């Protein structure tokens, strides 16, 4: 009986299962499980040939909170802060138990760390700006993302764009963070409280980019700030952001806009330096016109996208 209960629970729904809404009667065919968290599991499903992501849980209250968060984020004009919400309903499984679920946009993207490994560290600046811009919109709406980590970021292609997924940890400002991952949590590093405020997310932003270069992570040893500074200083690709990241680790930035302003300056200076260096190279050491144009288009579009998103 114990094995059967586990197999039929919301976190082990078999492929091919048809989830039919109790109230709206929409049907969703399960294709695979995308992930599982503290309060529910997310599945890739289809409805009339359209791919969607469906989150199901036995915790009705938690599902209701996440739905309210998604609705609030959709009201933030000019920002696509999370997946679009399509449906909310209940499902009576074959075992007779009733689960709550909601259906949202399926964001098919590439993990941030994989994208950077494949395309190079020149994309760090643009993605950092995009992320800060999205967080600014979120914070202005009165929310903090909370459980901000690499697993909750995807790079949407054409053009490459950071997208936030899984709003399960999103918390109203002023309250206690309800969901977090130790490595990204300033409370774990004893560098701040778990109060939901913009600086909490900004600390996690720095840990995301540290994690890119320490995929196996590392644990707290002695005083946290000197340790994190040493780890940062050893990452050559993050050298331009050392001062900026140090301020975020120490909680100096009170808003995303403050950090974004510093990053804009850093990114613009990097781009100018690269352009100047190319012009001073001897003709025979320069890239071919095709290579140079291709590179300029790639980096230029990246910085252009980041710049436009900050307007």
LUMBAKOL-878856 format. One record per residue (C-alpha): residue number from 1; y, z, x. Coordinates in Angstrom, 2 decimals. Layout:
% LUMBAKOL-878856
[NUM,[Y,Z,X]]
...
This chain:
% LUMBAKOL-878856
[1,[0.00,0.00,0.00]]
[2,[2.42,0.84,2.82]]
[3,[1.87,-2.60,4.41]]
[4,[2.40,-4.34,1.08]]
[5,[5.63,-2.44,0.41]]
[6,[7.01,-3.42,3.79]]
[7,[6.04,-7.05,3.33]]
[8,[7.73,-7.27,-0.06]]
[9,[10.90,-5.38,0.91]]
[10,[14.26,-7.10,1.26]]
[11,[13.95,-7.33,5.05]]
[12,[10.74,-9.37,4.94]]
[13,[11.20,-11.95,2.19]]
[14,[8.68,-14.78,2.74]]
[15,[9.88,-18.31,3.44]]
[16,[9.90,-20.38,0.26]]
[17,[10.70,-17.45,-2.01]]
[18,[13.00,-18.32,-4.89]]
[19,[15.66,-15.68,-5.44]]
[20,[16.95,-15.96,-9.00]]
[21,[20.10,-14.11,-10.00]]
[22,[19.57,-11.67,-12.85]]
[23,[22.98,-12.29,-14.40]]
[24,[24.24,-15.71,-13.24]]
[25,[20.74,-17.26,-13.04]]
[26,[21.47,-19.26,-9.88]]
[27,[18.39,-19.91,-7.75]]
[28,[18.22,-19.79,-3.96]]
[29,[15.29,-20.91,-1.82]]
[30,[14.70,-18.81,1.31]]
[31,[14.31,-20.81,4.56]]
[32,[14.50,-18.12,7.27]]
[33,[15.93,-14.74,8.09]]
[34,[19.17,-14.95,10.08]]
[35,[19.56,-11.28,10.87]]
[36,[19.04,-7.72,9.76]]
[37,[21.43,-4.77,9.86]]
[38,[21.72,-1.18,8.76]]
[39,[22.26,-1.97,5.10]]
[40,[20.62,-5.32,4.49]]
[41,[19.18,-8.61,5.68]]
[42,[20.78,-12.05,5.77]]
[43,[18.80,-15.20,4.98]]
[44,[19.45,-18.89,5.31]]
[45,[18.91,-20.29,1.82]]
[46,[19.60,-23.46,-0.09]]
[47,[20.92,-24.13,-3.56]]
[48,[20.75,-27.68,-4.85]]
[49,[20.48,-28.96,-1.27]]
[50,[23.44,-26.91,-0.02]]
[51,[22.86,-24.40,2.78]]
[52,[24.20,-20.91,2.19]]
[53,[23.79,-17.44,3.68]]
[54,[22.47,-14.74,1.35]]
[55,[22.72,-11.01,2.11]]
[56,[20.39,-8.75,0.16]]
[57,[20.10,-4.96,0.12]]
[58,[18.80,-2.08,-1.95]]
[59,[22.14,-0.33,-1.38]]
[60,[24.26,-1.57,-4.25]]
[61,[27.34,0.41,-3.22]]
[62,[27.34,-1.05,0.31]]
[63,[26.99,-4.58,-1.04]]
[64,[29.91,-3.96,-3.42]]
[65,[32.09,-2.76,-0.53]]
[66,[31.30,-5.87,1.57]]
[67,[32.01,-8.14,-1.40]]
[68,[35.39,-6.45,-1.89]]
[69,[36.14,-6.96,1.81]]
[70,[35.34,-10.68,1.61]]
[71,[37.53,-11.01,-1.48]]
[72,[40.38,-9.25,0.30]]
[73,[40.06,-11.46,3.37]]
[74,[40.20,-14.60,1.26]]
[75,[43.63,-13.50,0.00]]
[76,[45.07,-13.62,3.51]]
[77,[46.95,-16.92,3.51]]
[78,[46.62,-19.28,6.45]]
[79,[43.62,-17.52,7.98]]
[80,[39.90,-18.07,7.58]]
[81,[38.91,-14.55,8.55]]
[82,[35.36,-14.50,7.26]]
[83,[32.76,-16.52,5.38]]
[84,[33.76,-17.82,1.95]]
[85,[32.17,-15.89,-0.93]]
[86,[30.21,-17.91,-3.51]]
[87,[28.15,-15.60,-5.71]]
[88,[27.31,-11.93,-6.36]]
[89,[24.27,-10.87,-8.36]]
[90,[21.08,-8.78,-8.60]]
[91,[17.50,-9.90,-7.97]]
[92,[14.34,-8.49,-9.47]]
[93,[11.57,-9.02,-6.88]]
[94,[7.89,-9.50,-7.66]]
[95,[7.23,-5.86,-6.84]]
[96,[9.55,-4.91,-9.70]]
[97,[12.32,-3.50,-7.55]]
[98,[15.91,-4.63,-8.08]]
[99,[18.09,-5.59,-5.12]]
[100,[21.74,-6.52,-4.94]]
[101,[22.85,-9.64,-3.08]]
[102,[25.81,-11.85,-2.41]]
[103,[25.96,-15.47,-1.30]]
[104,[28.46,-16.73,1.25]]
[105,[29.30,-19.71,3.40]]
[106,[26.67,-20.53,6.02]]
[107,[28.55,-20.88,9.29]]
[108,[26.48,-23.04,11.59]]
[109,[27.80,-22.41,15.04]]
[110,[26.94,-21.55,18.61]]
[111,[27.03,-18.04,20.08]]
[112,[30.12,-17.43,22.21]]
[113,[28.16,-16.58,25.36]]
[114,[26.03,-19.73,25.13]]
[115,[29.09,-21.91,24.53]]
[116,[30.91,-20.50,27.57]]
[117,[27.85,-20.98,29.80]]
[118,[27.55,-24.58,28.65]]
[119,[31.23,-25.58,28.64]]
[120,[32.87,-23.37,31.26]]
[121,[35.21,-20.40,31.51]]
[122,[38.32,-22.51,30.81]]
[123,[37.59,-21.83,27.14]]
[124,[38.04,-18.06,27.52]]
[125,[41.82,-18.23,27.05]]
[126,[41.79,-20.38,23.90]]
[127,[39.02,-18.35,22.27]]
[128,[40.73,-15.09,23.17]]
[129,[43.91,-16.34,21.50]]
[130,[42.03,-17.52,18.43]]
[131,[40.27,-14.18,18.09]]
[132,[43.50,-12.20,18.46]]
[133,[45.19,-14.42,15.91]]
[134,[42.43,-13.81,13.36]]
[135,[42.48,-10.08,14.04]]
[136,[46.24,-10.05,13.55]]
[137,[45.79,-11.47,10.05]]
[138,[43.04,-8.98,9.32]]
[139,[45.11,-6.03,10.55]]
[140,[48.20,-7.11,8.63]]
[141,[46.02,-7.13,5.49]]
[142,[45.18,-3.46,6.14]]
[143,[41.69,-3.81,7.59]]
[144,[39.93,-3.28,10.92]]
[145,[36.82,-5.33,11.71]]
[146,[35.06,-2.33,13.24]]
[147,[31.73,-3.67,14.46]]
[148,[33.28,-6.38,16.63]]
[149,[30.75,-7.78,19.13]]
[150,[29.33,-11.04,20.48]]
[151,[26.65,-11.05,17.78]]
[152,[29.37,-11.22,15.11]]
[153,[31.14,-14.24,16.61]]
[154,[30.19,-17.90,16.36]]
[155,[31.87,-20.99,17.75]]
[156,[32.28,-23.55,15.02]]
[157,[32.28,-27.12,16.39]]
[158,[34.70,-30.03,15.95]]
[159,[37.07,-28.65,17.04]]
[160,[35.63,-25.53,18.70]]
[161,[36.80,-22.52,16.72]]
[162,[35.92,-18.82,16.78]]
[163,[34.59,-17.56,13.46]]
[164,[33.99,-13.95,12.50]]
[165,[30.75,-13.25,10.67]]
[166,[29.13,-10.16,9.12]]
[167,[31.91,-8.05,7.65]]
[168,[29.60,-5.05,7.21]]
[169,[31.64,-2.89,9.59]]
[170,[35.07,-3.86,8.23]]
[171,[36.99,-0.68,7.35]]
[172,[40.32,0.06,5.71]]
[173,[42.87,1.25,8.24]]
[174,[43.20,4.99,8.55]]
[175,[39.57,5.71,7.68]]
[176,[36.66,6.44,10.02]]
[177,[34.84,3.39,11.41]]
[178,[31.68,3.13,9.35]]
[179,[29.58,0.84,11.53]]
[180,[29.71,0.25,15.27]]
[181,[27.69,-0.75,18.34]]
[182,[27.89,1.68,21.25]]
[183,[28.75,-0.78,24.04]]
[184,[31.82,-2.02,22.13]]
[185,[32.82,1.38,20.73]]
[186,[35.68,3.19,22.45]]
[187,[34.33,6.46,21.09]]
[188,[31.14,6.00,23.10]]
[189,[33.22,5.48,26.26]]
[190,[35.42,8.46,25.35]]
[191,[38.52,6.28,25.50]]
[192,[39.70,6.87,21.96]]
[193,[38.70,7.92,18.48]]
[194,[36.70,6.07,15.82]]
[195,[39.72,5.89,13.55]]
[196,[40.12,2.45,12.01]]
[197,[43.27,1.09,13.66]]
[198,[44.10,-2.20,15.42]]
[199,[43.65,-0.69,18.89]]
[200,[39.99,0.01,18.03]]
[201,[39.33,-3.72,17.59]]
[202,[41.34,-4.63,20.70]]
[203,[39.16,-2.36,22.84]]
[204,[36.11,-4.21,21.48]]
[205,[37.72,-7.57,22.31]]
[206,[37.79,-6.62,26.00]]
[207,[34.16,-5.45,25.86]]
[208,[33.15,-8.80,24.36]]
[209,[34.49,-10.69,27.37]]
[210,[33.01,-8.15,29.79]]
[211,[29.67,-8.59,28.05]]
[212,[29.83,-12.35,28.74]]
[213,[29.36,-11.60,32.44]]
[214,[27.07,-8.58,32.05]]
[215,[24.52,-9.88,29.52]]
[216,[22.27,-6.86,30.04]]
[217,[25.25,-4.54,29.47]]
[218,[25.51,-1.27,31.37]]
[219,[25.64,2.40,30.45]]
[220,[28.31,5.07,30.71]]
[221,[28.33,6.76,34.13]]
[222,[30.93,9.38,34.97]]
[223,[34.50,8.58,33.98]]
[224,[34.57,5.49,31.80]]
[225,[37.94,3.93,32.65]]
[226,[37.32,3.64,36.42]]
[227,[33.87,2.21,35.70]]
[228,[35.19,-0.44,33.29]]
[229,[37.99,-1.31,35.70]]
[230,[35.45,-1.88,38.49]]
[231,[33.34,-4.09,36.26]]
[232,[36.40,-6.10,35.23]]
[233,[37.68,-6.53,38.78]]
[234,[34.32,-8.00,39.81]]
[235,[34.67,-10.86,37.27]]
[236,[36.66,-13.66,38.86]]
[237,[37.06,-15.62,35.62]]
[238,[38.80,-12.64,33.99]]
[239,[41.17,-11.99,36.89]]
[240,[44.25,-13.40,35.06]]
[241,[43.62,-10.96,32.20]]
[242,[43.11,-7.79,34.29]]
[243,[46.43,-6.14,33.40]]
[244,[46.25,-7.22,29.77]]
[245,[42.67,-5.99,29.36]]
[246,[43.45,-2.70,31.09]]
[247,[46.21,-2.05,28.54]]
[248,[43.77,-2.75,25.69]]
[249,[41.15,-0.40,27.18]]
[250,[43.76,2.38,27.42]]
[251,[45.02,1.83,23.87]]
[252,[48.50,0.77,24.97]]
[253,[48.61,-2.09,22.46]]
[254,[49.22,-0.83,18.94]]
[255,[49.05,-4.27,17.31]]
[256,[47.18,-7.51,17.87]]
[257,[50.53,-9.32,18.08]]
[258,[51.47,-7.36,21.20]]
[259,[48.29,-8.31,23.01]]
[260,[48.48,-11.89,21.76]]
[261,[51.99,-12.27,23.16]]
[262,[50.77,-11.30,26.64]]
[263,[47.75,-13.61,26.41]]
[264,[49.92,-16.57,25.34]]
[265,[52.00,-16.11,28.49]]
[266,[48.86,-15.88,30.69]]
[267,[47.23,-18.96,29.13]]
[268,[50.42,-21.02,29.40]]
[269,[50.84,-20.02,33.06]]
[270,[47.22,-20.97,33.81]]
[271,[47.67,-24.36,32.21]]
[272,[50.86,-25.04,34.19]]
[273,[49.14,-24.01,37.44]]
[274,[46.23,-26.37,36.83]]
[275,[48.60,-29.26,36.07]]
[276,[50.67,-28.60,39.22]]
[277,[47.60,-28.36,41.44]]
[278,[46.33,-31.70,40.21]]
[279,[49.65,-33.42,40.93]]
[280,[49.79,-32.12,44.52]]
[281,[46.32,-33.35,45.47]]
[282,[46.10,-36.47,47.69]]
[283,[45.27,-39.54,45.68]]
[284,[41.76,-39.86,47.15]]
[285,[40.93,-36.22,46.27]]
[286,[42.01,-36.51,42.70]]
[287,[39.55,-37.14,39.92]]
[288,[39.25,-40.70,38.70]]
[289,[41.57,-41.67,35.84]]
[290,[38.68,-41.48,33.37]]
[291,[37.60,-38.03,34.63]]
[292,[41.16,-36.75,34.64]]
[293,[41.93,-38.04,31.17]]
[294,[38.66,-36.62,29.82]]
[295,[39.33,-33.24,31.41]]
[296,[42.92,-33.20,30.15]]
[297,[41.81,-34.02,26.64]]
[298,[39.21,-31.25,26.68]]
[299,[41.43,-28.53,28.12]]
[300,[44.49,-29.83,26.35]]
[301,[42.82,-29.77,22.95]]
[302,[41.57,-26.26,23.66]]
[303,[44.99,-24.94,24.55]]
[304,[46.59,-27.00,21.81]]
[305,[44.28,-25.52,19.17]]
[306,[44.94,-22.02,20.45]]
[307,[48.69,-22.61,20.44]]
[308,[48.77,-24.07,16.95]]
[309,[46.77,-21.13,15.63]]
[310,[49.40,-18.73,16.93]]
[311,[52.30,-20.37,15.17]]
